[in-house]
Every structure is written in structure tokens, then in C-alpha cells.
Amino acid sequence: MTIETAESDRIPVYLDCDTGIDDALALTYLATSPAVRLVGIGTVSGNTSAEQAARNSLDLLGLIGATDVQVSLGARDHLAKAFDGGVPEIHGANGIGGVALPRSLREPGADSAADLLIRLSHDHRGELRIVTVGPLTNVALALRQDPTLPQRVHSLTAMGGAALVSGNVTPVAEANIWNDPEAAAEVFAADWDITLVPLDVTLENTLDEDDRVRLLEAENPAARALGEMLDHYFEFYLPLYGKRSCALHDPLAAAVAVGGVTPTRAPRVPITVDTSGGPGRGQVIADLRNQRLGPVDHPTARTRVVLATDRPLGAHLIDTVTVGAPRTEAAEC
């Protein structure tokens, strides 16, 4: 039996993404979770261009049936460098593994992603949860435009960084932070509660071929499309895991943000982002000293770094996106 959550009790979430394959998993999870009200999406360049990410997001929302969720175009270039073309070898030429989704009739909203985020912070004052699964450019631009933004936001959960493990772009840097470390530094310096979901935990949460088959056999077309996208993603991860599988970077951050998965080791510690031009550029330096006997929170820190969770994400993610229903059923016009 499915227990419905009253609309007023659902968690309002703004998603900022560079819609590649794991972003698509996170987006579908948030759009179908009965505990969540996905109130807006902003796109940024990373896995693919901000423009392609917006198209992917709109088309996926159309397939889900969540056609009242505004998608706004965000920054194509980052604060200190131009967009470099993305990573088609990981996410495919169109960002979603070459899968051709039915084209939505909708286009991105007229306002920028930063404008959308600021407006939603007023509409959902004190309740809005920001989930970022790409570079933090749009959030930094929103902070520059309105430094009071953190006062109206419940929390920010960011997929990014590598605290105690190696990076995935350089030996120390993870892709989302490395793409725009200047933006990340500004966001982490702001006065709000941040939960950082780094490679330390995302690489430990995976889907495999059995999970992909469940998606392909699902009744709803969005789940089947995700299963098709994963075919490309699995091939990239084959050398890392030794089998057809993939890491759940972005959906883990989404699930942590809304309580689908609970951090069990997540100390609040000072965070520094390396914005130099040297080999450490893009590194998230988390002060994890004196943690041997268990998590120890630094008294003035506002960022918690997730190092362990209460359960693997995979089964919960698959159940949500295959069984869950979209929060809207409006036909496109």
C-alpha cells in the first residue's frame, strides 16, 4: 500500500544540475519521491552544456509527467574559465548516453537559474532545500546577486569533493568542484548549513546489471529510459568495478538531502577549496583531524562531510523511480 504525503508536507527542493546520466537518476528520484516537491531546476555546464542539460531535464520531466516544474538555464561558462565541452566519453554526446527522449513542448523559463533560485527561496522561505549535483556556478552567482539567500534556505546538499579518497579528474580533485573551484569556495564560505556528499561515499553506492534490467522492465517510460542510459554509463565504469556497474554520485546526494538515506558518519568540519593554479586546484580540503574515535564536530563549522550512510542507496533508488508516481499529471500543451 502506498501512503501519500500531503502536498503541504512534501519537502520543497531546487535541483541544480548538469544533466548527465546520474543527474537523470537524481532528477527522476526527486520528481517521483512521495516525500518531495521538486519546485525548480537550474542547469549548469559540466557533464554537458547548460543548454543540453536544460533540454535533457525538460524532456525527462515530460516523460515523467512532472510538467509544472520550471527549468531555467544557468551558466554556460564557469567563474574563471569557459566551458570545455563536457565529458561525452562518460555521458554520451547528448549527456544521456545517446538516448533520444521524446521532445518536450516546453522550453526553459525566461529567468536565469540564479533568479529562479532566489525566487524559490522567497516562495518557500525557511523550507527550501538546495541540491547541487554539478558545478556550483549558479549558486555562487545567486549569492553574488543576493547575499541574504542563505537566510531563507533550509539547507544545501552538494555532490562533490573527495575527502579521504582520490579525485576523479586529478589525484585530488572531483569533477564538480574542479570545474569551478572559485564558485565552490564562495558557496562553502557562505553562512548556511551544507552537507557535502563526496566520492568517499558515492563510489561505494552502485547499480548493476540486475538493477538495469528492473528499470528496463518497469511500466513507466521514464524508468525504462534510465535503463537505456545506463548501458553507456556501465561501459565507462567497467574498468573501475570490473563488471557492468556504475557509481551513484548524484542520486546519493539527492537521497541524503531529503532523508531517503541517512548519514551515519558526517562530522561538521572546516572546508577549504584550493583555487590555485597548481596541482591541488579543485581539491576540497576537509579538516578531518582527530576523528579516529568517531565523528567530532568542530564548534564553528557549518559543513558536514558524509563519510558513511545507514544503507546502500541502490534498492531504494530503483524502488522509487520504478514504483513512484510523479507529483503532477498535467498534459503538455
N, C-alpha and C positions, 0 to 999 in steps of 0.2 A: 504494500500500500504506500502510495506517495503522499507525504504530508506537505501541503502547500504552505508557503510562508506569505503572510500578508504583505502587500506591496510596501506599506509604510515601514515594515520591519526588515526589508531587504537592505543589504549594505550597498550604498551608492559608490561606484568605482569609476574612476577615469583611468583608461589604459593608454599609455604612451608606448608606441611600438614601431619596429621596422619590419613589417610583416613578412617574415620568412616562415619556415615550416614550424619551428617550435613556437613562434609567435602565434601562428594559426591555431595551434593546440591551446595556447593560453587564452586567446580570444574566444574560442568556442567554449572552453570551460567556463569562462566568466559569463558568457551570453546564455548558457544553459543551466548554470547552477541555480537551484531554487532559493539559495540564500543571498543572491547577488542581484543588484540592479545596475547593469552596465549603462552608465549615463552619458558616456562620451569617449571618443577615441581620437588621439592625435598621432600623426605619423612623422617619422624622422628617418633620415638616411642612415643605413648601416648594412644590414644584410642585403638590402636592395635600396633603390632610391625612395625618397619620401613619397614621390608621385606613384610609383609602382606599389608601395606599401599601402597607400590610400585605396588604390584600385583593388588590391587583394582583400583589404578589410571590408570594403563595401560589398564586393561580390560574395565574400563568405557570410557576411551578415544577411544578405539577401537569401542565401541558401538556407541559413538557419531559420529565417523568418523574423529576425530582430531588426525590422526595417525602420524603427524610430530612433535608433542610436546614431547620433551625429558623428560623422568622421570629418575631421579638419586636417588640412595639410599643414605640416610643420616644416622645420628647417631642412633644406636640401644639403646645405653645407654646414660644417661644424664651426665652432667659435674661432679656431685658429688655423683651419685648413679646409680645403674643398673636398667634397665627397669623392672617393676614389674608385667608385664603380661597384662596390659591394663584393660579395663572395658567391658568384654563380656556381663555383665548384662544390659548394656546400648546399646551397638552397635552390639551385637551378636558375636559368636565365630570367625567369619571371618572379623569382623569390619563393615560389611554392612548388618546386620540384617539376616544373613544366606542366603541371596540371592546369587544364583550361576550365575554369569555373564559369557557369552561366553569368553573363554580364548583368550586373545590377543596373537598373534605370537611374539610380541615384548618382550624384556627383558629390565631391567634398563640399562641406559648408563654406560660406563666404568668409568667415573669420578664421584666423590662424589658430594653430594648436595652442599657442600660448594664450590667446584671447579666450578660447574655449575653456581652458583650464581655469583661468581667473573667473570667468562667469560661473562655472560649475561650483567653484569654491564659495561663491555667494549664494547660489541656489541651494547648496547642501552644507551650509556653514556648520563647522564642527563635526561633520559626519563623513565628508568625502575622503575616500582612501585613494591615493595615487599609486598605481602600479606601473613601473617603468621596466621594459624588457628590451630596450635599445639604448643607444647613446642618450645622455641626459641633456642634450642641447635645448629642447623645447622647454624643459622645466627651468633651466638656467635663464632662458630668455623671459619666461614668465616672472621669475624672481626679479630680474632687472626692471621689468615693466611695473611690477607691483611688489615691493619688498614686504608688504604686510600679508602676502599669500600664506605663509606658514601659520599665521594666527587663526586661519579659517579651515585648516586641513586637519583631519583626524590623524593621518599618518602617511608615510611614503614607504613603499616597499620596492626595492630596486634589485633586479638581477644584475650582478656584476662583481668583478673583482676575483681575486684568488688570494685567500688569507694565508693558508699554510701549505698550499699546493702550487704547482707550476701554472703559469698562464697558458692561454691557448693561442695567442698571437706572438708574444715574445716569451722568454723564460719566466717573466714576472707579471706580464700584463694580460688581462682578459679583454675580449673584443669590445664590449660595450664601453668600458672605461677608456681603453686605448684609443678608440675612435674620437673621443672628445674629453680628454682629461681635464681641460680647463673648465668645461661645464660641470663635470663631476665634482671638482674641487669647490665650485661655487655652491652646488646643491648640498654637499656634505657640511659646508660651513654655515648654512642657514639654520635658524633656530626652530627645528621641528624634529619629531621622532621619526627616525629612519630605521628600517630593517633591511640589511644587506644580505642577499642570498647569493653567495659566491660559488665558484666552481667546486669548492670543497664538498658541497652537498649536492649540487646539481648533477655532477658526474656520477654520483652514487645512486641516482634515481633514473631508471631506464624503462624503455618499452622494447619488446622483442617481437619476433615474427608471429607468435600466437596472439599478441595484442593487436597487431596489424590486421590479422585475419578477422578478429572480432569487429574491428572498425569496418572492414570491407563488407562484412555480412550484416551490418546494422540496418535497421529500417530507414533511419533518417539520412538524407543525402549528404548532409554536412559531415557526418561521421565517415561515410564512405569516401568522401573527397579527402579527408585527413589520411585515411588508409592509403590512398593513392600517392599522396605527397610523401609519405614516409618511405616509400620504395626508394626514392632518390636519397633521402636522408640516411637511411640504413647503409647504403653503399659507402657514403663518406665515413661513417663510424666503424666500418668493418675492420680496418687495421687497428683501431684502438681497443675494441672489445673482443675481437677475434670471432665474431659472429654478427649476423644481421640484427642490429640493435641501435639504439640512439639514446643520448642523454636528454633529460627533461629540464633544460635550463629554465626557459620562460614559464612553462606551466607550474613549476615548483614555486616560483616567486608569486604567481597568481594565487595558488592554493594557500601559501603561507599568509598572504595578505588578508584573506577572507576566512581563515580558520579551518580550511579543509585539511590542512596538515599543520601540526603544532610543533614549533621548535622546542627541543629539549635541552639543547646547549646553545645558548645565544647570548654571550656576555655583551654588555654595553661598554664599548671601549673607544678611545680616541682614534680617529681616522685621518690619515693624510694621503693625498693623491699626488703622485710625482708628475709635475707638469714640465719638467726639464726636457731638454733635447737629447739627453743621454740614454744609455741602455735601460735605465729604470723608468722611462717615460710610460705613463699609464698604469704604473703599479699602485695598488691600494695597499697602503702600509697601515695595518691594524695593530695596535699595541696590545698584543696578547701575552705579555709577560705575566708571570705569577698566576697562571691558570692551571697548574699541574693538578691541584687537589679539587678542581671543579670550577665552574663559571664564577668569575669575580667581576662585578660591575664597578667601573670607575665612577665616582660620585658625580662628575660633571658631564659625562658623555651622553650624547643623545642618539648614537647609532649602535644598534646591536648587530652582531655578526653571527649569522646562523651557521653552526658547525655540525648540528645533528638534529634530526626530527623524530617524531614519535612513530612514524610508519612510512613505508615506501609509498610513493605517490601513484605508481602505475595503475593499480586496480581501481583506486578512487577516480582517477582521471578518466579511464575508459568507461567506468560505470556512469559518470556524469555526462560525458559527451554522447554516449550511445542511448542512454535512457532519459536524460534530462530533456525538458521542453523549453523552448525559447520564451522569453518574457513577453514577447509581442507576437501577434499573428497577422499583423496588417499586411495586406497585399500591396505590392509596389504599383505605383501609378505614374 
